[in-house]
């Protein structure tokens, strides 16, 4: 095992212009798990579902309809597409809630969905179907191939930035002007 290995759990992955997989073009992924032995799991946080509404999901689960406006449902990634993941603020916790980073929690049970519809859920949240996953060593290979940039995650980008601006702002937060980003990368 590499002694210099560092977990990126709680960080953003930002797709570079060298990304050749259209599913991840200009994507920002929040990594909620990253271990040296098991690989990584994350959620795309800037790809709203175009044909499926959160109210449709609530209806399929026989949950009460919310009186409050619901955010768009996100396509969290191409893996585990029948699983729902809710990233949220620290003001909501159950026995199944996991702390990911300083102010960010993950809950993946129907209880949180019911609580959201009843107005008892977290103040800030996003809901995604599916996730992105990497096998052991795969993400590190992609990082060394300049497919992704890493950045500290921010609740501002996660919960308060319009989806279409998240890629630009995540890059800006690490000092990169997305409009000057080259599609050609190299290695030093």
C-alpha positions in Angstrom: 0.0 0.0 0.0 1.2 3.5 -0.8 2.2 5.4 2.3 1.4 8.7 0.6 -2.2 7.8 -0.1 -4.8 10.4 1.1 -8.5 9.9 1.2 -10.5 12.4 -0.8 -13.8 11.8 1.1 -15.7 15.0 1.5 -14.0 16.6 -1.5 -15.2 17.6 -5.0 -14.0 16.0 -8.2 -14.3 18.4 -11.1 -14.2 17.0 -14.6 -11.6 18.6 -16.8 -12.1 19.4 -20.4 -10.2 16.2 -21.1 -13.1 14.1 -19.9 -14.1 11.9 -22.7 -17.2 10.2 -21.1 -20.3 12.4 -21.9 -22.0 11.3 -18.7 -19.4 13.2 -16.8 -18.9 16.2 -19.1 -18.5 19.3 -16.9 -19.5 17.4 -13.9 -18.9 18.1 -10.2 -18.9 15.1 -8.0 -19.1 15.1 -4.2 -17.1 12.1 -2.9 -18.8 10.6 0.1 -16.6 7.5 0.4 -13.0 6.9 -0.6 -10.8 4.2 0.8 -7.5 2.7 -0.3 -8.9 -0.8 -0.3 -12.5 -0.3 -1.6 -12.3 2.6 -4.0 -14.6 5.6 -4.1 -18.3 6.6 -4.3 -19.6 10.0 -5.1 -22.7 11.9 -6.3 -22.9 14.2 -9.4 -24.2 17.4 -7.9 -24.9 19.3 -11.1 -26.9 17.0 -13.3 -30.7 17.3 -12.7 -32.9 14.5 -14.0 -34.8 15.8 -17.0 -37.6 13.3 -17.1 -38.2 12.4 -13.5 -39.4 14.7 -10.8 -38.9 14.3 -7.1 -42.7 14.4 -6.6 -42.9 11.4 -8.9 -40.5 9.5 -6.7 -42.5 10.5 -3.6 -45.6 9.2 -5.3 -44.0 5.9 -6.2 -43.0 5.5 -2.5 -46.5 6.4 -1.3 -45.1 9.4 0.6 -47.2 12.4 1.2 -46.8 15.2 -1.3 -44.9 18.2 0.1 -46.5 21.7 0.3 -43.1 23.3 -0.1 -41.2 23.6 -3.3 -38.9 20.6 -3.9 -35.5 20.9 -5.6 -34.9 19.0 -8.8 -33.9 15.3 -8.5 -30.3 14.8 -9.4 -28.8 12.0 -11.5 -26.1 11.0 -9.0 -24.3 8.7 -11.4 -24.6 5.6 -13.6 -24.2 3.1 -10.7 -26.8 1.9 -8.2 -29.5 3.8 -10.1 -32.3 2.4 -8.0 -30.7 3.8 -4.8 -31.5 7.3 -3.5 -28.8 9.4 -1.6 -29.5 12.5 0.3 -26.7 14.9 1.1 -27.8 17.4 3.8 -27.0 19.9 6.5 -26.2 18.9 10.1 -29.7 19.9 11.4 -31.1 16.4 10.6 -29.8 13.1 12.0 -31.1 9.6 12.5 -29.3 6.4 13.4 -28.7 5.8 9.7 -27.2 9.3 9.1 -23.4 9.4 8.3 -21.2 12.3 8.9 -19.1 12.8 5.7 -17.3 16.1 6.3 -17.5 19.1 8.6 -21.0 20.2 7.8 -22.2 17.6 5.3 -24.2 14.4 6.2 -25.5 11.5 4.1 -28.8 9.7 4.8 -30.1 7.1 2.4 -33.3 5.9 3.9 -37.0 6.6 3.2 -37.4 8.2 6.7 -35.6 11.3 5.6 -37.8 11.6 2.5 -41.0 11.3 4.6 -39.6 13.9 7.0 -38.8 16.2 4.1 -42.4 16.0 2.8 -43.7 16.7 6.4 -41.4 19.7 6.8 -39.3 18.0 9.4 -36.3 17.2 7.2 -33.0 19.1 7.0 -33.0 22.7 6.1 -30.5 22.2 3.2 -30.4 19.0 1.1 -30.1 17.5 -2.3 -31.5 14.2 -3.5 -29.8 12.0 -6.1 -30.6 8.7 -7.7 -27.6 6.6 -8.4 -24.0 7.3 -7.7 -20.6 7.2 -9.4 -18.2 4.5 -8.3 -14.5 3.6 -8.8 -12.8 0.4 -8.0 -9.7 0.3 -5.9 -7.0 2.4 -7.6 -9.2 3.5 -10.5 -9.8 7.0 -9.3 -6.1 7.5 -8.6 -5.3 6.4 -12.1 -7.9 8.9 -13.5 -6.5 11.7 -11.4 -3.0 11.0 -12.6 -4.4 11.1 -16.2 -5.7 14.6 -15.7 -9.3 13.6 -16.1 -10.3 15.1 -12.7 -9.3 18.0 -10.5 -9.9 17.9 -6.8 -11.1 20.7 -4.6 -12.3 21.2 -1.1 -16.1 20.8 -1.0 -18.2 23.7 0.0 -21.8 23.9 1.3 -22.2 27.0 -0.8 -21.7 25.1 -4.0 -23.6 22.0 -2.8 -26.7 23.8 -1.5 -26.8 27.4 -2.7 -25.4 27.5 -6.3 -27.6 26.9 -9.3 -26.8 23.5 -11.0 -25.6 25.1 -14.2 -23.1 27.3 -12.3 -21.6 24.6 -10.0 -18.8 23.5 -12.4 -17.7 27.1 -13.0 -17.8 28.0 -9.3 -16.0 24.8 -8.2 -13.2 25.6 -10.6 -13.2 29.3 -9.6 -12.8 28.3 -5.9 -9.5 26.7 -6.8 -8.3 29.6 -8.9 -9.2 28.3 -12.4 -11.1 30.3 -14.9 -13.3 27.7 -16.6 -13.4 29.8 -19.8 -9.6 29.6 -20.1 -9.4 25.8 -19.4 -7.7 24.0 -22.3 -9.1 20.8 -23.7 -5.5 19.6 -24.1 -3.5 18.6 -21.0 -0.1 17.3 -20.4 2.2 15.8 -17.8 5.2 17.5 -16.4 
